[in-house]
Each structure stands twice: as structure tokens, then as C-alpha cells.
Amino acid sequence: MATQHPVKVRRIYDDPLPADGTRVLVDRLWPRGLTKEKAHLDDWCKGVAPSTELRKWYAHDHGGVRRRPTGPVSPL
């Protein structure tokens, strides 16, 4: 049985912490203004990142409709 390790999600622009463990970037594009030395990455997995179409859809303005409610949701 494989050993399981916890996964933490952090912003690439945040300073690395000793408790970070293995740092992997999952994105097709390299972050602007960040050198590879400053990123302190162990791996860059472009192949498992969202497709360009999905990234564009997610960033698309959906007519002002909120994606996630910010308060309590009333039952239907």
C-alpha cells in the first residue's frame, strides 16, 4: 500500500516555508515576474493543469452572476 501524504495548496508568490515539503507548480503558464530560483519548485507539472479552454472559461465574466454564494443559502 502506498504512503499517503497531505496536499497543501499555496500561491506561487508566497514565500516558501520549511513545512511545505515537495513544491509542485500545476499550471500551463509560468507565473509573471517570478524566476525559477525564487519559486523554489521541485517540479512543474504542465500536463495535469487545466486546459487553455477551461482557464478561459473560468476567467470569463458570466454576466455578473456569482459563482459561489457568500452567505447562507435558502432551501428551494
Number of C-alpha atoms within 10 A of each C-alpha: 3 4 4 6 7 5 9 9 9 13 8 18 12 8 11 16 7 6 6 11 13 11 17 16 20 16 16 16 11 14 13 7 8 11 10 10 7 12 17 14 14 11 11 16 12 14 10 10 15 13 13 11 8 11 13 11 11 11 8 9 10 10 6 6 7 9 8 6 7 7 6 6 7 5 4 3
